[in-house]
């Protein structure tokens, strides 16, 4: 798979996950390609990825957080695809697994290793650059031993990874129109990729030891 990070280098019916601490499982990784980001007035083009989680939790009233279809709600977070010293992806992953990356891992960490991993997400409300209010993942934390002993809920979604170097169009077609447009606008998409073989899941060599 091409999704390796290194030290260098919706629909109208969508319901947002409410603020709070929520048990969740990472089920999808999306290669967003090269995106333009602006920080302190400076525009940069950086390679981005998205981690998507299914949420197994309840609101303040004890009501399960599910969609209108009765499925787990989902929430995602975008990152610059880097494990540099100050990279948010590195900070979140190290916090999530409660240990730092080794020098060997920083030479090239396979993101597919986090698929299926459980976490506690700290979700907060924030005002975006457009003035609208959003619920975002503030931090990704490890699951406590007490929760693990009590038993984790059944997983819902299939594990998926979308890699622009070898795009699986069956996965792409399930993305929202907004996400599809975002990916189509990237130079990686414009250059084209070859479809993934139908019988290749991409997970044959996954390490089953969680956390990653």
ZIPE-V995085 format. One record per residue. N is the residue number from 1. RES is the residue in one letter. SS is DSSP state (2 for helix, 1 for strand, 0 for the rest). PHI is phi in whole degrees, 0 to 359 (none if undefined). PSI is psi as a letter, one per 40 degrees, with the letter a starting at -180 (999 if undefined). Layout:
n: <N:N>
res: <RES:RES>
ss: <SS:SS>
phi: <PHI:PHI>
psi: <PSI:PSI>
This chain:
n: <1:2:3:4:5:6:7:8:9:10:11:12:13:14:15:16:17:18:19:20:21:22:23:24:25:26:27:28:29:30:31:32:33:34:35:36:37:38:39:40:41:42:43:44:45:46:47:48:49:50:51:52:53:54:55:56:57:58:59:60:61:62:63:64:65:66:67:68:69:70:71:72:73:74:75:76:77:78:79:80:81:82:83:84:85:86:87:88:89:90:91:92:93:94:95:96:97:98:99:100:101:102:103:104:105:106:107:108:109:110:111:112:113:114:115:116:117:118:119:120:121:122:123:124:125:126:127:128:129:130:131:132:133:134:135:136:137:138:139:140:141:142:143:144:145:146:147:148:149:150:151:152:153:154:155:156:157:158:159:160:161:162:163:164:165:166:167:168:169:170:171:172:173:174:175:176:177:178:179:180:181:182:183:184:185:186:187:188:189:190:191:192:193:194:195:196:197:198:199:200:201:202:203:204:205:206:207:208:209:210:211:212>
res: <X:X:X:X:X:X:X:X:X:X:X:X:X:X:X:X:X:X:X:X:X:X:X:X:X:X:X:X:X:X:X:X:X:X:X:X:X:X:X:X:X:X:X:X:X:X:X:X:X:X:X:X:X:X:X:X:X:X:X:X:X:X:X:X:X:X:X:X:X:X:X:X:X:X:X:X:X:X:X:X:X:X:X:X:X:X:X:X:X:X:X:X:X:X:X:X:X:X:X:X:X:X:X:X:X:X:X:X:X:X:X:X:X:X:X:X:X:X:X:X:X:X:X:X:X:X:X:X:X:X:X:X:X:X:X:X:X:X:X:X:X:X:X:X:X:X:X:X:X:X:X:X:X:X:X:X:X:X:X:X:X:X:X:X:X:X:X:X:X:X:X:X:X:X:X:X:X:X:X:X:X:X:X:X:X:X:X:X:X:X:X:X:X:X:X:X:X:X:X:X:X:X:X:X:X:X:X:X:X:X:X:X>
ss: <0:0:0:1:1:0:0:0:0:0:0:0:0:0:0:0:0:0:0:1:1:1:1:1:1:1:1:1:1:1:1:1:1:1:1:1:1:1:1:0:0:1:1:1:1:1:1:1:1:1:1:1:1:1:1:0:0:1:0:0:0:0:0:1:0:1:0:0:0:0:0:1:0:1:1:1:1:1:1:1:0:0:0:0:0:0:0:2:2:2:2:2:2:2:2:2:2:0:0:0:0:0:2:2:2:2:0:0:1:1:2:2:2:2:0:0:0:1:1:1:1:1:1:1:1:1:1:0:0:0:0:0:1:1:1:1:1:1:1:1:1:0:0:0:2:2:2:2:2:2:0:0:0:0:0:0:0:0:0:1:1:1:0:0:0:0:0:0:2:2:2:2:0:0:0:0:2:2:2:2:2:2:2:2:0:0:2:2:2:2:2:0:0:0:0:0:0:0:0:0:0:0:0:0:0:0:0:0:0:0:0:0>
phi: <none:275:278:234:250:231:292:258:102:none:243:293:267:296:249:287:291:288:300:138:257:229:285:210:229:283:240:214:236:238:282:271:70:277:238:270:237:242:230:54:81:254:270:224:255:229:284:239:226:232:256:241:238:264:258:242:203:229:276:297:267:84:274:303:276:229:280:298:272:83:265:302:292:229:211:226:218:263:223:288:282:210:248:299:305:256:289:298:299:297:299:292:293:292:294:297:265:62:198:281:287:281:300:294:295:290:285:167:255:284:297:298:294:268:298:88:282:267:208:253:263:267:253:229:268:219:265:281:297:272:87:272:267:227:256:234:280:277:205:245:239:290:276:292:296:296:293:296:294:289:107:278:291:297:292:251:272:291:285:224:225:250:243:294:285:208:293:267:289:294:290:302:293:270:288:295:302:297:291:300:296:297:286:298:280:280:297:298:291:298:285:86:223:262:299:289:303:298:265:258:283:83:241:298:252:292:284:279:281:242:288:283>
psi: <i:e:g:h:i:i:d:i:999:i:i:e:e:h:h:i:h:i:i:a:h:h:h:i:h:h:e:h:h:h:h:e:a:h:i:h:i:h:h:f:e:h:h:i:h:i:h:i:i:h:h:h:i:h:h:g:a:i:a:d:e:e:h:h:g:i:i:d:e:e:i:h:i:i:i:i:h:i:i:h:g:i:f:i:d:e:h:d:d:d:d:d:d:d:d:d:e:f:i:i:i:i:d:d:d:e:e:h:h:h:d:e:e:e:h:e:i:i:i:h:h:h:h:i:h:i:h:i:d:e:e:i:h:i:h:i:h:d:i:h:i:i:h:i:d:d:d:d:d:d:h:i:i:h:i:d:i:i:h:i:h:h:h:e:d:g:h:h:d:d:d:d:e:e:i:i:d:d:d:d:d:d:d:d:e:i:d:d:d:d:d:i:i:h:i:i:i:d:e:h:d:e:e:d:f:h:h:e:h:h:i:999>
